[in-house]
Structure formats: structure tokens, C-alpha cells
Amino acid sequence: METPATVAARDAGIDFEVVVTERPSSAEESARLQGVALSQLLRSIVVRKGQDDYLFVLIPGGRNIDWPKLRAALGVKRLSLPDEHEAREATGYERGAITPFGSSSPWPVVADQAATQEERIAIGGGARGVNLHMSSADLVLATGATVADVSRAADLD
């Protein structure tokens, strides 16, 4: 399946596999359908730094953004989540299919350090049910991601 994300990943020259599944209803179901551990499944979250200023934050399944850590890593006092329409405008992707690969704007990427502890990861492929499997090292290299400790276990919420 060809999407802007698969084209961008191929153009980046990295080794990846496209895995297509039915549309999952949860991160746990997505991981199961793809045959990966929840910790290998990365969510791409669009975060607003300011007007028309966004970034992608990549967080493994089972974890959430730790807002104080993310603000400290970025050296800012305020961050917010855009609504669904604004996220689509910023990335070109609908919620549930957002990925830094092939985004309509090349926003900076912050990858949680937990995401880099897995040798292979799964990340959205630009359409619901389309996923890219690749090495975490290739992900960081291809996206120019900054790696930082910006998450906490989801059960701490």
C-alpha cells in the first residue's frame, strides 16, 4: 500500500516493512494485529508549541507524555494538543494515521528514549491500518529525532 509515509520512508533510504491490518480500536489491539509487543508500537502525537509551530512526539504504547519532562526537554513553559482538525492541517494526516513520515510539513521530532530501547518498532504508515516496521535506529536517523526522556508509564495517570 502506497501512502505519503511509505514514499517518504523509501526516499529516506531506510529498510522498512509495510504491515497492513484491519483498523484497530486500541493500541493493544494494534500491537496484537501487527504481531509486536505494545512497547514496540509508537504513537505519533502532534504537540503545539505556538501558533503554526508543532512537533511530533513519539511515545511507545503503554506510556503517556510526561508534560513537565517534555517542556523541560524543549525549554518551553507551555505546550498543548491541537484538536483533530488542527492536527490534520499541520500534518496532512487524520488522527489515528499521523506519522512524521511524509507529513505535509517537516515538523521536528522528539522520540521518547523508551522508544529507542526496542530494536524494531512499528509506527503509523499514513493511513489507518497501515504500519511501518523498522529499526529504532533508522527511525531516529530518518526523522532527525531528538531522543529524550519525555514519557511515563500509562498506569501512573
N, C-alpha and C positions, 0 to 999 in steps of 0.2 A: 504494500500500500504506500503510495507516494503522498507526502504532505510537505509543507514548507520545512518542517522539522527534519524529516528524513533527508531532504535535499541539502539542508544546511549541515547536517551531521556528515553526510557523504562529502560535501565540499570541504569540510574541516579535515578530511583525510584520516578520520579515526575508524577503528574497527568496531562495528556495532551490528546487532541483530534486531530486526523488527519482529515484535511479538504482538499479534492481534488477538484480542479476546472479545467476548461479549462485554457490554457496558456494565461495569461493577457498581454495586451500591455502597461499597465501603472500601477503605484501604485494605482491610483484612481480606475481603473477597478478591480484590485486585491482585494482591500478592499470591493468593491461592490459585487463581486462574492463570497467573504467569509462571507458577512453579518456583517462586522465590520467597525468601524469608521476609517478613514485614520490615525488618531493619534494612533490607536491600532496596526497598521501594521508596523512591524520593518524591516528595510533593514539591512542586514549584509554586511558591507563594509570591504574589506581586505585592510589594510594600511601597507605599507612597512616602517619599522624603519631603516633598514640597510640590507646588503646582507644576505639573508636567515634568516631574522628576521622580523616577521609580527605580526599583531594583528587584531582582529575583532573589528569593531566599530559598535554598534547597534544604529540606528537612526530611530525615528518614521517617517512615511510618512508625507509629508508636511514640513519637516525640512531637512537641509543640515548640513554637518560637518562645524563647525566653526574652521578653521585650527589654528588660534592663540590660541584659548581655548584648543584645543586638544594637541598642542605642549606644552603648559604650564602644562596641567594635567599630561603629560608624562615626563616632564622635558627634552625635546629634542628640538633641533633647526631646525631639518629637518625631514620631512615625505613626502611620495609620494604614489601615487596609482600605483600598478602594472598593467601591461597590462593583457588582458584576459588569455593568455597562462600562464603567471607567476602566476596569481591568482589561476588557476586550479592546477598548480604544487604545490602551497603552501597549498591548501585546499582539493584537490581531487574532487572539485565541479566546474561545469561550471557556468559562470556568469548568474545570474538570479535564481540560485538554491543554492547559497552559504549560509552556516549556520555554527555556531560554533559546533553544534551537529554532532558528527561523522566525523569531519574533519580529514583528513589524518595526520595532526599534531595538537597538542593541543595548539594552539596559545592563548595568553592572550586575554581577552575580556574587552572592555570598553563599558558600556551601558550608553547612554545619560540619564541624570536624568529625562527628559521628558518621556522617555520610562517606567520609574517606577511609573509614576503618574496614569497610567491606571491599573485597577485591573487585566484585562485579556488582553493578547497581542496575536498577530499572527506573527509567524516567519517562514522563509523558512524551508521546510522539506527535503531538499536534492535532490529534483528533481523539475523541473518546474511544477507548478500547485499543488504541494504537500506542505501543510502548517501545522504547529503545533500550536494549540491554547492552551495556558496555562496561569497560573497566572504570573504576572511580578516578584513576589517574588520568585517563583520556578525557573524562568529563571535565575535570579541573583544567586541564590543558586547553581543550577546545573552547571552553567558555571564558577562560581567563579568570576563573573564580578566585576570590579571596576565601581562604579556609579559616574559620574562626569558631569558637565555642559559643553558639547562639541558640541552643535548644535545651529543653529539659524533658524528662520522661512525662508522657501524657497523663499518667496516673497521679501526678503531683498537682493537677489542676483542681 
